[in-house]
Amino acid sequence: MKRCNILSILLLALIWSGCSISKDLALPQSLAPKMFRNSAPADSSSVGDLPLKNFISDLTVQNLIDTALVKNYDMQIALKNIDAAEVLFKQSKLGYLPELKLQVAASSSRPSDNSLNGLSLNQFTGSTHIEDYNANLGVFWEADIWGKIRNQKAGALASFLQTEEARKAVQTRLVANVAQGYYNLLMLDAQLEIARKNLKLNDSTLRIINLQFDAGQVTSLAIQQAEAQQLNAAQLIPRLEQNVTLQENALSVLIGTLPKAINRSSRLDKMAIPQDLSAGFPSALLSRRPDIKSAELALNVANAKVGVAKASLYPSLVITASGGINSFKASNWFSVPASLFGLVSGGITQPIFQRGQLKSNLELAKIDREKTVIQFRQSVINAVGEVSDELTKVEKLKSQYSIAEKRAQTLQQASRNASLLFKSGMANYLEVITAQGNLLQSELELTTIKTEQLNAVVGLYRSLGGGWN
């Protein structure tokens, strides 16, 4: 009869284990717009779908990125977080299994001869002490009636997947930072070359003005202004050399190595700007952006926590069993079957009064879940905003570069004409100095815009969720 009662309880627990007392909150729909601002995609193809090696073809940048993915410390921490989450997830999968414990114990007790225990022991056993030898195997199992263990497992799985999305987010940011750091280094190289070339041009102009001064054709004012222009170009060189070293150091730290010189196999003017960068449809961001996927998984975690908190309000069924051998004498300890014993028990525990703690935990879990929905909405809006920003940069920088390139070409011709006219006495030194100064600024500005274009392309790739595949 007792066995039938226990079996009935177990059967009922298994039936109830399929029950769900908490309804999951679904993700909000239709958050992403139909298209990005100022962008009308022809199809669903997106540059964010391209593998990293196909998007960045420069071998030097590829090598730097490969090094960063292995040695960058943020990346290593992200991988360790994945390992830790995997351990917790594997542990959560064992929640349905019973706890099994083995205990072996031996004890000897001598009560006082004047105590009740001592008098009784001496009367019935003729001994002044009692020994007890015990070896048993105990089982503890909590039935998952209300889905508490199931929700804990679901939450652990979502947390594990979140760490993988976090790794992807770190990688996309790392890829973009390495590429942009390298492009900035190429820009500084180009600007340093421009500054040195301009310095040589100023030196040539200063020599001519000194000859004219010796011939009495110009005053000392002309020499002073020419020297000031030369010093301005000269001052630019150590500043750019400093920035080159700082950028190399920053890039070295980013790829996880000690500060060192970075090998460059290309020039800024040889770097091609990709054309026809399709962004696709915004709805694709929901499945490609790691931060959005992480926010989606955060809702899964929050749903699981609400389920666990709600299940804590309901009764819990615990089944315990133990069995083994027990004896008052060591010589009879392993005497079977006389020393065998067994115990099976089941109990239902219903929380009644815990000062509102369980209800408060449930309310807090619901509030946290609502917060994750808000954060999910915010992550989608941020992602769409980032893509729109980068698309605008790509489009407008293309126009800026075209104008700046024409201006630089015009000023190059103007500088050559001013030098020729000055040598022939048909232009004064001020016209030459002005033309050279304008040329220097226009060429520096052209390299800056070209670098901004390259960085905007990489920024668009990252904002579209590219870089982790």
FENFENMO-V623031 format. One record per pair of residues at least 4 apart in sequence whose C-alpha atoms are under 7 Angstrom apart, sorted by the first residue. I is the first residue (numbers start at 1). J is the second residue. Records with the same first field share a line. If there is no record, write none. Layout:
BEGIN
I: J / J
END
This chain:
BEGIN
1: 5
2: 6
3: 7
4: 8
5: 9
6: 10
7: 11
8: 12
9: 13
10: 14
11: 15
12: 16
13: 17 / 143 / 145
16: 145 / 146
17: 144 / 145 / 146 / 147
19: 145 / 146 / 147
20: 146 / 147
21: 146
22: 307 / 310
24: 303
25: 303
32: 282 / 283 / 380
33: 282
34: 281 / 282
35: 39 / 40 / 281 / 282
36: 282 / 388
37: 388
41: 278 / 279 / 280 / 281
43: 280
44: 280 / 281
45: 278 / 280
46: 278 / 279 / 280
47: 277 / 278 / 279 / 461
48: 461 / 464 / 465 / 466
49: 466
50: 54 / 55 / 466
51: 55 / 469
52: 56 / 467 / 469
53: 57
56: 62
58: 62
59: 63
60: 64 / 264 / 265
61: 65 / 179
62: 66
63: 67
64: 68 / 255
65: 69 / 175 / 178
66: 70
67: 71 / 255
68: 72 / 254 / 255 / 256
69: 75
71: 255 / 256
72: 76 / 254 / 255 / 256
73: 77 / 256
74: 78
75: 79 / 167 / 170 / 171
76: 80
77: 81
78: 82 / 166 / 167
79: 83 / 167
80: 84
81: 85 / 163
82: 86 / 160 / 163 / 164
83: 87
84: 88
85: 89 / 159 / 160
86: 90 / 160
87: 91
88: 92 / 156
89: 93 / 153 / 156 / 157 / 160
92: 152 / 153 / 156
93: 153
95: 149
96: 149
98: 139 / 140 / 141
99: 139 / 140 / 141
100: 138 / 139 / 140
101: 137 / 138 / 139
102: 136 / 137 / 138
103: 135 / 136 / 137
104: 134 / 135 / 136
105: 133 / 134 / 135
106: 132 / 133 / 134
107: 131 / 132 / 133
108: 129 / 130 / 131 / 132
109: 129 / 130 / 131
110: 128 / 129 / 130
111: 115 / 117 / 118 / 129
112: 118
113: 118 / 119
114: 118 / 119
115: 119
116: 120
117: 121
118: 122 / 128
119: 123
120: 124
121: 125 / 126 / 127 / 128
122: 126 / 127 / 128
131: 328 / 329
132: 327 / 328 / 329
133: 326 / 327 / 328 / 329 / 330 / 333
134: 325 / 326 / 327
135: 324 / 325 / 326
136: 322 / 323 / 324 / 325
137: 322 / 323 / 324
138: 321 / 322 / 323
139: 320 / 321 / 322
140: 319 / 320 / 321
141: 318 / 319 / 320
142: 317 / 318 / 319
143: 317 / 318
144: 148 / 149
146: 311
147: 151 / 311
148: 152 / 307 / 308 / 311
149: 153
150: 154
151: 155 / 304 / 307 / 308
152: 156 / 304 / 308
153: 157
154: 158 / 304
155: 159 / 300 / 301 / 304
156: 160
157: 161
158: 162 / 297 / 300 / 301
159: 163 / 301
160: 164
161: 165
162: 166 / 294 / 297
163: 167
164: 168
165: 169 / 290 / 291 / 293 / 294
166: 170 / 290
167: 171
168: 172 / 290 / 468
169: 173 / 290 / 291
170: 174
171: 175 / 467 / 468
172: 176 / 462 / 466 / 467 / 468
173: 177 / 462
174: 178
175: 179 / 467
176: 180 / 458 / 459 / 462
177: 181
178: 182 / 251
179: 183
180: 184 / 455
181: 185 / 251
182: 186
183: 187 / 451
184: 188 / 451
185: 189 / 244 / 247
186: 190 / 267 / 268
187: 191 / 268 / 447 / 448 / 451
188: 192 / 240 / 244
189: 193
190: 194 / 268 / 447
191: 195 / 444 / 447
192: 196 / 237 / 240
193: 197
194: 198
195: 199 / 233 / 236 / 237
196: 200 / 237
197: 201
198: 202 / 233 / 440
199: 203 / 230 / 233 / 234
200: 204
201: 205
202: 206 / 230
203: 207 / 230
204: 208
205: 209
206: 210 / 223 / 226 / 227
207: 211
208: 212
209: 213 / 223
210: 214 / 223
211: 215
212: 216 / 217 / 218
213: 217 / 218 / 219
218: 222
220: 224
221: 225
222: 226 / 429
223: 227
224: 228
225: 229
226: 230 / 433
227: 231
228: 232
229: 233
230: 234
231: 235
232: 236
233: 237
235: 239
236: 240
237: 241
238: 242
239: 243
240: 244
241: 245
242: 246
243: 247
244: 248
245: 249
246: 250
247: 251
248: 252 / 260 / 261 / 262
249: 253 / 259 / 260
250: 254
251: 255
252: 256 / 257 / 258 / 259 / 260
253: 257 / 258 / 259
266: 270
267: 271
273: 454
282: 384
284: 288
285: 289 / 464 / 465
286: 292 / 293
287: 293
288: 465
289: 293 / 464 / 465
290: 294 / 465
291: 295 / 379
292: 296 / 376 / 379 / 380
293: 297
294: 298
295: 299 / 372 / 375 / 376
296: 300 / 376
297: 301
298: 302 / 372
299: 303 / 369 / 372 / 373
300: 304
301: 305
302: 306 / 365 / 368 / 369
303: 307 / 369
304: 308
305: 309 / 365
306: 310 / 362 / 365 / 366
307: 311
308: 312
309: 361 / 362
310: 362
312: 358
313: 351 / 358
314: 350
315: 348 / 349 / 350 / 351
316: 348 / 349 / 350
317: 347 / 348 / 349
318: 346 / 347 / 348
319: 345 / 346 / 347
320: 344 / 345 / 346
321: 343 / 344 / 345
322: 342 / 343 / 344
323: 341 / 342 / 343
324: 340 / 341 / 342
325: 333 / 334 / 339 / 340 / 341
326: 333 / 339 / 340
327: 332 / 333 / 339
329: 333
333: 339
334: 339
335: 339
336: 340
356: 360
357: 361
358: 362
359: 363
360: 364
361: 365
362: 366
363: 367
364: 368
365: 369
366: 370
367: 371
368: 372
369: 373
370: 374
371: 375
372: 376
373: 377
374: 378
375: 379
376: 380
377: 381
378: 382
379: 383
380: 384
381: 385
382: 386
383: 387 / 463
384: 388
385: 389
386: 390 / 463
387: 391 / 460 / 463 / 464
388: 392
389: 393
390: 394 / 456 / 459 / 460
391: 395 / 460
392: 396
393: 397 / 456
394: 398 / 453 / 456 / 457
395: 399
396: 400
397: 401 / 449 / 453
398: 402
399: 403
400: 404
401: 405 / 446 / 449 / 450
402: 406
403: 407
404: 408 / 446
405: 409 / 446
406: 410
407: 411
408: 412 / 439 / 442 / 443
409: 413
410: 414
411: 415 / 435 / 438 / 439
412: 416 / 439
413: 417
414: 418 / 435
415: 419 / 432 / 435 / 436
416: 420
417: 421
418: 422 / 427 / 431 / 432
419: 423 / 432
420: 424
421: 425 / 426 / 427
422: 426 / 427 / 428 / 429
427: 431
428: 432
429: 433
430: 434
431: 435
432: 436
433: 437
434: 438
435: 439
436: 440
437: 441
438: 442
439: 443
440: 444
441: 445
442: 446
443: 447
444: 448
445: 449
446: 450
447: 451
448: 452
449: 453
450: 454
451: 455
452: 456
453: 457
454: 458
455: 459
456: 460
457: 461
458: 462
459: 463
460: 464
461: 465 / 466
462: 466 / 467
END
